[in-house]
Amino acid sequence: MNLRQFTEKREELLLAPAAARSAQSRGRQRQEEPCEIRTDFQRDRDRIVHSKAFRRLKHKTQVFLSPEGDHYRTRLTHTLEVSQIARTIARALRLNEDLTEAISLGHDLGHTPFGHMGEKVLDRICPLGFKHNEQSLRVVDILERPGGLNLTFEVRDGILHHTGAVRPVTLEGKIVALADKVAYINHDIDDAIRGGILTETDIPSKYAEVLGHKHSQRINTMIRAVIEASMDQEDIQMTEPVYEAMMGLRQYMFEHVYVASEPQKEEKKAEGIIEGLYRMYSCHPERIPESSKSLRSSEDVHVLTRDYIAGMSDRYAVAKFTELYIPTFWQR
């Protein structure tokens, strides 16, 4: 018995009956020889962590565009916080942590530069539309390297359905979808307080009294509420009072932070960058580097342009916009 088989046997014995087991995966798009050391879900996690798309997340905005300071979240730190929260829940429910971690680490690989604003702009100006969850799947299936990462069905399904009306087929995927909300609501509050947009006392008392009066308390309350409501493991959910408070707090953040005047000023600038890049590359696809075309040379110009822009980090998008539109003299 090799190490992978030992781990698969341990999963069979220790995980809850409803947990996904790596030995029972629905498999990959292309069959591969199994690893002697790692299970299929562990292997997927490692492929994601070693991908270029994962590394680019460190220079992609979460909420605050080009923040001055080292402590604001980026898309990478958001991803790591989702992974931590999701794994905590999976462990408590005796579900598959490796699958949960792989989905968590891959769920935002297709996100645009400049946060959700970038996604909204691409969705508006691209005739084909744009959804970051669909792009994340496209990254792992096609764009990351020739032949894609060839991930398992369960990881691909969790990545695709971490947002939207269709829920993942595994409980582990459902954990990630909920952990994503828990993470961004809480860390966006923390960043908004750091940025001077909110104070702790601004949070409505009807939510604070249920969730807690500081960052760690709110996360702990939400995690406990998921574990408590999901113990029977028929579904992944949250106790109703906590869920209502969380969604109320989410709406409060949309009204007072995500559309606040200061972030909006910066978003308008970033919106112009995305629009300018799309206009240029869709009219002049020859300007897109050949290395970025090589994996999808048969696609039309809008797919090429959408893929290229969505893969950019914030600072790379700014650099390309400067190169394309700013006279050289003013770049000095």
N, C-alpha and C positions, 0 to 999 in steps of 0.2 A: 504494500500500500504506500503510494507516494504522498507527499504533503498535501497536494490538492485533494486527493481522495479522503485523507484524514479530515480535512476541513469540511468537506461535503458530508462526511459521516457525522461530524459534530453538529452541523446545521440540522441534520435529520433528527438528531436526538434532543437538541436544546431549543430550537426555535419553536414558536407557537405553530399550531396546525395551519393557520391561515397565512403564515409567512411565505414569501417567495424563496425557493431553494435553488441555488445556482446549478445543481445537478439536473434540475427539472426545467431549466430555462427553455423558452420556445426557440432559442438558437439565434444564430447570426444570419445575415443576408447571404454570406458565403461561408461555407463550412471551413473550419480550421482545426488543426491538431490541438488538443487541449494542452495547457501548460502543466508541467509537473508540480509546480509550486503554488500557483495562484488559481483561485476559482475564476469562472468567466466574469463575474461581477467585479472582482478585484482587478482583473485584467483591464476591464473597461475603465475603471477609475484611473488606473495608471496611464492609459492612453490619453485620457482627457487632461490629466495634470501635465503631461509632457507635450501637449499640443501648443502650437503657436497662438491659436485663438484664446487659449486659457491665459497665456502670458500677457496678451494684449489687454485683458480686462483690468490690469493695474493702472492703465492710463485712459480708462473710460469712466465718464462721470456717472455717479449715482443720482444725486439731486443738485448739488452745488457745482456750478460750472467753474472750472479752473480756480478752485479755492486757494486762498492764501493761508497756508498752514498744512501741517502734516497729518492732522488728526481727523479730517473729514473722510467719510467713506467713499470708496471708489466701487466700481462694479466688482472688482476682485474681492475686496473686503466684505462687501455684501454677500457674495457667493460663499465665502468662508463662514460667515455668520449663519447663513441658511443651513449649511452643512452641519455646523455644530448643534443648532437647534433640532434639526431633523434627526440627527444621530441620537441625541438624548432621548427623544420620543421613541424612536425605533428600539433602542435598548430597553427602555422601560416596558414596552409592549412585547418584547421578545420577537421582534421582526428582524429582517435582514439588514444589518447596518451597512454592509458593503454595497448592496444595491441602492440603499438610501443615499449613501455618500456619492456614488457615481452619478446618480440623477441630479443631486444638489450641485455638484461641481460642473455639470454640463448644461444646466438649465438656461443660463444666460449667455452662452457662447456666441449667439447670433445677434446680441444687442448692438445697437448703433452707437456712434459717438454722441456725446451730449445728452445722454439719458433718454427718458421717455419722449422728450421733445423731438429728438432725432428720429425716433420711431414714428411719431405722428406726422412729421414732415415727409418722410419717405413714403408713408402710407398714402399721403395726400397727393404727392406729385408723381409717383410711379404708377403708370397705368395698370400694373399688375398688383398694386397694393403691397403692403409690408406688415408682417407680424413677427415679433422677435422670437417667439417660440417656434414658429415654422422655420425661421432662418437658423435657429440653433440646431434644429434637426438637419437642415441643409449643410451646415458646417461640418457636422460629424459624418454625414453620409457622402458628401461630395467634395467640399471645398478644402478641407484641412490637408489632404494629401491624395495622390492618385488612388482611387478605389475607396476613399474614405477611411474612417476608423473601424468600420465593420463591427459596430457594437451589437450587443444582444437586443432582442426585441423589447425586453422589459425596461432597459435603460432608455432606448429610443422612445418608447411610449411615454415614459415619465417626463422626458425632456419636452416632447411635443405637447403634452397635455397638462403642464404645470400651471397653465393659465387658460381661461376660456370655459365654455359650457361643458365640454366633454372632459370627463374625469379620467385619470389614469386607471389602468386595469388592476394594478397591484396596490396593496395597502401602503407599501413603501413609497410609491409615486404620489399617493394622496397625502402622505405625511409631508413630502417636499412642497406640494402645492400650498398647504396650510402654513408650513414653516416659512415660506417665502413672504407671506403677509405679515406674520409675526415679526420677522426680521426687519422688513423695510419700514413698517409703522414705527417700531421702537427706535431704530437707529436714525430715521429721518427726524424724529423728535429731538434726539440727542444732538444731531448736527444743526438743527434749526435753533436750538438753545445756544450752541456754540457760536453760531453765526449772528446772534442777536435778533433773530426774527421772532422767537418765542422766549418766554421764561417758564419755569416749572409751574408757577402760579397761574399762567394763562390757560393751562389745560383744564377744561370744564370739570368741576368737582364731581358731577354725576358719573364721569368716566374714571377719574382718579380714585374715587372711593371704591370702585369695583376692582380696578386693575392695579392700583398702587400709586404712590407719590414720587417714585423715582425709577430710573431706567431698569435696574436689576429686578425691582419688585414687579414691574409690569411684565417683563419677559418670563419671570418665574410663574406668575399667575397664569399667563397664557399657556405655557408648557404644561403646567399641572392640570389645567382645564381640558387640554387635548387628551392627556393620559387618562384622566378620570372618565371622560365621555367615551373613550375608545377601548376600554378594557375588555369588552366582549369581543372585539376585533372583527365585528361584522362590517364596520365602516370606521373611517377616521373622521372625527368631528370634534367639536368643542362644546363645553357646557353652555347652555343658552344665555345665561346672564353675561358671561365673559365674552361670548361671541358678539352679542349685541353691543356691549361696551367697546370692543375692539373695532367693530365696523363703524360705530359712531365716532370713535377717535380717528379712524381713517378718513371719514367725511370731513371732520374738522381740519385735518391736515390738508385736504384738497382745497378747502376754502381759505385757509389762513397761511399756508406755506407754499404749496405747489403752484398756486396762482398769485402769490404775494408779489408786490410791486418790484422789489429788488431782484429776486430771482428772475422775474419776467423780463426785466431790462436786459439781463445777460442772455436769456433764452432767445430774445429777438435777434441779437447779434449772431448767435449760433445757428438760428433758423436760416438767416441769410447765407451763412457759409454752406449749409447743406444744399440749399436751393441753387447756389452758384456752382457748386461742384456737380450737382446732378445735371444742370443745364449744359455745362461744358462737356462732361464725359458722355452724355447721351447724344450730343451733337457731334462729338469728336471721339468716338471709341478708340481710335488709334492712339490716343493719349494714355489709355489705360495700359500699364506695363504688361508685357507679354507673360510674365510670370504669374500675373493675376488672371490671365485668360486661359492659361494652359489646361486647367482642370474642367473647363466648361466652354470650349471653343465653339461648340455647335449652338450655343444659346443666343437669343436675340440681344439687341443692344440694351434693352431695359433691364434684363437679367444681369448682364455684365456690369452695368452701372450700379445697380442696386447692391450686388455682391461686393463690389469694390468699395463703395462708400460705407456700407454696413460694417465691413471689416476694419475700418480705420479706427485708430485711437483718436481722442480729442485733439491732441497736439499734432498728430499726423494730418488730420483734416485741416487744421489751421495752417500748417506748413504748405499743404498742397493748394489751398485757397490763395495764400500769399504768392506762391510761385505762379499761379495762373492769372491772378487779377491785379496784383500790386506791382507797379513799375519798379524795376531793379533799384533805381536811385533811392526810393523810399523804403527799401528793405534794409538799407545800410544802418 
